């Protein structure tokens, strides 16, 4: 399965790239930090040395500074993140059972 086709991949993979390049404060990197445990357990390489503490608060603060609709957008991002994690975990379990 091509992981870039999973729902939310357009946020997660750029975030992973940002973290690998030392950028921890992008929206994608913060989303990856929020779900780093789930993503790692499902087989993704998440660089732990660049994760910010309390990424949920950092993401919301960033959105509040940039947008008038920070709260609904924050919730939409978390929903996309959860969709990606769920699909990735299913894919990982499927691959492990083969």
Secondary structure, DSSP 8 states (H G I E B T S, - for coil): --GGGSTTHHHHHHHHHHHHTT--SSHHHHHHHHTHHHHHHTT----GGG--TTHHHHHHHHHHHH-S-HHHHHHHHHHHHHHHHHHHHHHHHHHHH-
